[in-house]
Amino acid sequence: MAEIFEVIKKRRSVRKFTDRSVEKEKIMKIIEAARLSPSASNRQPWRFVAVADKELLYRVVRESLGI
C-alpha cells in the first residue's frame, strides 16, 4: 500500500507536449493493456481508435464534438 501512495504522491500532469510521433509498437502495447483490463461482468464495452494522421485526427475530433 505504501508503494502505491508513493507513486500517487510523485505523479505529474504533463502540459507540454512535443510534436514527436509515438512508435506503433508502443501504441499497440497500450491498447493491449487497456483491452486486458477488467470490466464489469467482463462486458468489455470499450472501443479504441488510434489515429496517426494529424488532419484525420482533427477531423475525428471535430466530428466527435459536433463542431
Distance bins in CASP14 RR format, pairs under 12 A and 6 or more apart:
PFRMAT RR
TARGET T0000
AUTHOR 0000-0000-0000
RMODE 2
METHOD distances of the structure
MODEL  1
1 7 0 0 0 0 0 1 0 0 0 0 0
1 8 0 0 0 0 0 1 0 0 0 0 0
2 8 0 0 0 0 0 1 0 0 0 0 0
2 9 0 0 0 0 0 1 0 0 0 0 0
3 9 0 0 0 0 0 1 0 0 0 0 0
3 10 0 0 0 0 0 1 0 0 0 0 0
4 10 0 0 0 0 0 1 0 0 0 0 0
4 11 0 0 0 0 0 1 0 0 0 0 0
5 11 0 0 0 0 0 1 0 0 0 0 0
19 54 0 0 0 0 1 0 0 0 0 0 0
20 26 0 0 0 0 0 1 0 0 0 0 0
21 27 0 0 0 0 1 0 0 0 0 0 0
21 50 0 0 0 0 0 1 0 0 0 0 0
21 51 0 0 0 0 0 1 0 0 0 0 0
21 52 1 0 0 1 0 0 0 0 0 0 0
21 53 0 0 0 0 0 1 0 0 0 0 0
21 54 0 0 0 0 1 0 0 0 0 0 0
21 57 0 0 0 0 0 1 0 0 0 0 0
22 28 0 0 0 0 0 1 0 0 0 0 0
22 29 0 0 0 0 0 1 0 0 0 0 0
22 30 0 0 0 0 1 0 0 0 0 0 0
22 31 0 0 0 0 0 1 0 0 0 0 0
22 50 0 0 0 0 1 0 0 0 0 0 0
22 51 0 0 0 0 0 1 0 0 0 0 0
22 52 0 0 0 0 1 0 0 0 0 0 0
23 29 0 0 0 0 1 0 0 0 0 0 0
23 30 0 0 0 0 0 1 0 0 0 0 0
23 50 0 0 0 0 0 1 0 0 0 0 0
23 52 0 0 0 0 0 1 0 0 0 0 0
24 30 0 0 0 0 0 1 0 0 0 0 0
24 31 0 0 0 0 0 1 0 0 0 0 0
24 50 0 0 0 0 1 0 0 0 0 0 0
24 52 1 0 0 1 0 0 0 0 0 0 0
25 31 0 0 0 0 0 1 0 0 0 0 0
25 32 0 0 0 0 0 1 0 0 0 0 0
26 32 0 0 0 0 0 1 0 0 0 0 0
26 33 0 0 0 0 0 1 0 0 0 0 0
26 50 0 0 0 0 0 1 0 0 0 0 0
27 33 0 0 0 0 0 1 0 0 0 0 0
27 34 0 0 0 0 0 1 0 0 0 0 0
27 48 0 0 0 0 1 0 0 0 0 0 0
27 49 0 0 0 0 0 1 0 0 0 0 0
27 50 1 0 1 0 0 0 0 0 0 0 0
27 51 0 0 0 0 0 1 0 0 0 0 0
27 52 0 0 0 0 1 0 0 0 0 0 0
28 34 0 0 0 0 0 1 0 0 0 0 0
28 35 0 0 0 0 0 1 0 0 0 0 0
28 48 0 0 0 0 0 1 0 0 0 0 0
28 50 0 0 0 0 1 0 0 0 0 0 0
29 35 0 0 0 0 0 1 0 0 0 0 0
29 36 0 0 0 0 0 1 0 0 0 0 0
29 50 0 0 0 0 0 1 0 0 0 0 0
30 36 0 0 0 0 0 1 0 0 0 0 0
30 37 0 0 0 0 0 1 0 0 0 0 0
30 48 0 0 0 0 1 0 0 0 0 0 0
30 50 0 0 0 0 1 0 0 0 0 0 0
31 37 0 0 0 0 0 1 0 0 0 0 0
31 46 0 0 0 0 1 0 0 0 0 0 0
31 47 0 0 0 0 0 1 0 0 0 0 0
31 48 1 0 1 0 0 0 0 0 0 0 0
31 49 0 0 0 0 1 0 0 0 0 0 0
31 50 1 0 0 1 0 0 0 0 0 0 0
32 48 0 0 0 0 1 0 0 0 0 0 0
32 50 0 0 0 0 0 1 0 0 0 0 0
33 48 0 0 0 0 0 1 0 0 0 0 0
34 44 0 0 0 0 0 1 0 0 0 0 0
34 46 1 0 0 1 0 0 0 0 0 0 0
34 47 0 0 0 0 0 1 0 0 0 0 0
34 48 1 0 0 1 0 0 0 0 0 0 0
34 49 0 0 0 0 0 1 0 0 0 0 0
34 50 0 0 0 0 0 1 0 0 0 0 0
35 44 1 0 0 1 0 0 0 0 0 0 0
35 45 0 0 0 0 0 1 0 0 0 0 0
35 46 1 0 0 1 0 0 0 0 0 0 0
35 47 0 0 0 0 0 1 0 0 0 0 0
35 48 1 0 0 1 0 0 0 0 0 0 0
36 42 0 0 0 0 0 1 0 0 0 0 0
36 44 0 0 0 0 1 0 0 0 0 0 0
36 46 0 0 0 0 0 1 0 0 0 0 0
37 44 0 0 0 0 1 0 0 0 0 0 0
37 45 0 0 0 0 0 1 0 0 0 0 0
37 46 0 0 0 0 1 0 0 0 0 0 0
37 48 0 0 0 0 0 1 0 0 0 0 0
38 44 0 0 0 0 1 0 0 0 0 0 0
38 45 0 0 0 0 0 1 0 0 0 0 0
38 46 0 0 0 0 0 1 0 0 0 0 0
39 45 1 0 0 1 0 0 0 0 0 0 0
39 46 1 0 0 1 0 0 0 0 0 0 0
40 46 0 0 0 0 0 1 0 0 0 0 0
49 56 0 0 0 0 0 1 0 0 0 0 0
49 57 0 0 0 0 1 0 0 0 0 0 0
49 60 1 0 0 1 0 0 0 0 0 0 0
49 61 0 0 0 0 0 1 0 0 0 0 0
49 63 0 0 0 0 0 1 0 0 0 0 0
49 64 0 0 0 0 1 0 0 0 0 0 0
50 56 0 0 0 0 0 1 0 0 0 0 0
50 57 0 0 0 0 1 0 0 0 0 0 0
50 60 0 0 0 0 0 1 0 0 0 0 0
51 57 1 0 1 0 0 0 0 0 0 0 0
51 58 0 0 0 0 1 0 0 0 0 0 0
51 59 0 0 0 0 1 0 0 0 0 0 0
51 60 1 0 1 0 0 0 0 0 0 0 0
51 61 0 0 0 0 1 0 0 0 0 0 0
51 63 0 0 0 0 0 1 0 0 0 0 0
51 64 0 0 0 0 0 1 0 0 0 0 0
52 60 0 0 0 0 0 1 0 0 0 0 0
53 59 0 0 0 0 1 0 0 0 0 0 0
53 60 0 0 0 0 1 0 0 0 0 0 0
54 60 0 0 0 0 0 1 0 0 0 0 0
54 61 0 0 0 0 0 1 0 0 0 0 0
55 61 0 0 0 0 0 1 0 0 0 0 0
55 62 0 0 0 0 0 1 0 0 0 0 0
56 62 0 0 0 0 0 1 0 0 0 0 0
56 63 0 0 0 0 0 1 0 0 0 0 0
57 63 0 0 0 0 0 1 0 0 0 0 0
57 64 0 0 0 0 0 1 0 0 0 0 0
58 64 0 0 0 0 0 1 0 0 0 0 0
58 65 0 0 0 0 0 1 0 0 0 0 0
58 67 0 0 0 0 0 1 0 0 0 0 0
59 65 0 0 0 0 0 1 0 0 0 0 0
59 66 0 0 0 0 0 1 0 0 0 0 0
59 67 0 0 0 0 0 1 0 0 0 0 0
60 66 0 0 0 0 0 1 0 0 0 0 0
60 67 0 0 0 0 0 1 0 0 0 0 0
61 67 0 0 0 0 1 0 0 0 0 0 0
END
